[in-house]
Amino acid sequence: MRYAARSRRLRGEGAFEVLAKAKALERTGKPIIHLEIGQPDFDTPVHIKDAGIRAIREGQTKYTEAQGIPQLRQAVARYVEKTRGIEVSPDEVMIAPGVKPILFFTMLICVNAGDEVMYPCPGFPTYDTAIRFIGGVPVPVPLIEERGFTMDTREMEKLLTRRTKLVIVNSPHNPTGGAVTADDLERIADMAVRNDLLVLSDEIYSRLMYDGSFTSIAALPGMKERTIIADGFSKTYAMTGWRLGYGVMNGRLVDYMTKLMINANSCTAMFTQFAGIEALNGPQDEVERMREAYRTRRDLIVEGLNTIEGFSCVLPKGAFYVFPNVKALGKKSSDLADLLLHEAGVACLPGRAFGPFGEGYLRFTYANSVQNIERALERISNVVKKM
C-alpha cells in the first residue's frame, strides 16, 4: 500500500518504547524498577474519582459541546485567572482529551508548511513530531545546563528569521525539570511582541514547582492574545488515564480548534469533564501532599546520582524528572540506558530521545517510591562500577 509522505514524519515517544521493552523483560521474570514513564505513582484523589463515578451513575455519558461543557470551561477560566493572574472568559477555554490535542491542533491551525517553530531542546518529543508532520520546520533551541536548563534566549535571537511563526515554551520542563527564569521569560515575550510571534506555553507541570513561583508568559505585557496556554489534569491530579486537558487562547483560535475537535474527536468524555470540575473546585490537599513527596524524592535521587562516578546531576526546579550528565562515562546515552535496563533492571530514557542536544544525558523520573529510588540508585552504582 502507498501511504502519504507525511506518515513517514511520525515518530514514537521514547518513554512508551522503553516501557514496552521493560514490560517484556518483566514477563521473563526480570524485576524492573520503572523510572522511565512520566506518570504519577499516586492514585487519583478519592473525591475526584467519586465525582467521575457519580457522573456516570447520573447518566452523564453522552456527547457534549465540542468545546467542552460550560461548567468545566467556567472552572478552568476561574482557575487560570487565579493561578496566572490574567482575565479569562469561558469562551477562551478549549477542553480536550489530554494536552496533546491542544499541541497538535495549535500546529495545524497556526503553522503553514515551511514556517519555522522554535522549541526547547532537549524537549518533549511531540513538539518535533508535530512540527514535522504538518510540514513545518523545527528549530531546536538549546537548554543551558549551567543555568539550570533554561532556554538560551541569545541563541533564539540568532535563530530568528522571517519564517519564524511560533515559539514553544515548556516550564517547568520535561525532560530536565528546569524552569525558565523571569528574565528569560521577559526576553522571549519581548521577542514575540517585536516579531509578531505566537507562543505555545506548555504549562502541564505548573503546580509542580519546588524552587520559586510559577509565572505564565501569558501574564506578561502584550502576551495574552498571542499565547496559547496548554495545561491539563494528568500530572497535578494523577489523572493520566482520564485523558483530560485544556487550552486557553483567543476566541478566534478557539473557533478553529472547536471545528478540529468536531472532526477529530467529537468531544471529550462527559463524565471525565465532571471529574475535572471537582479537581479544580474541590480540596487541593492531595496536590500539595504529592508535591511535597516529589520534593523529598527529588532531593534523594539528585544526591544519590551525584555520588555515582561519571554522573553529574543538576537540582531540578520543577516537574518530576532529573536529567543527569553522563558524558564522562564515554557511552552513547542509548547504549547506557540499555545497559541499565538489562544489567541493573532500571528503566530510564536516553537523553537523545529528547532531541540532538539531549545526547550525553539520561532522564529518570522520580514519580516512584523512596524505596524503589534507593534500590535503583544502588543497582545503577553497582553496574557503573563494573564498566
Secondary structure, 3 states (H helix, E strand, C coil): CCCCHHHHHCCCCHHHHHHHHHHHHHHCCCCCEECCCCCCCCCCCHHHHHHHHHHHHCCCCCCCCCCCCHHHHHHHHHHHHHHHCCCCCHHHEEEECCCHHHHHHHHHHHCCCCCEEEEEECCCHHHHHHHHHCCCEEEEEEEEHHHCCEECHHHHHHHCCCCEEEEEEECCCCCCCCCCCHHHHHHHHHHHHHCCCEEEEECCCCCCECCCCCCCHHHCCCCHHHEEEEEECCCCCCCHHHCCEEEECCHHHHHHHHHHHHHHCCCCCHHHHHHHHHHHHCCCHHHHHHHHHHHHHHHHHHHHHCCCCCCECCCCCECCEECCECHHHCCCHHHHHHHHHHHHCEECEEHHHHCHHHCCEEEEECCCCHHHHHHHHHHHHHHHHCC
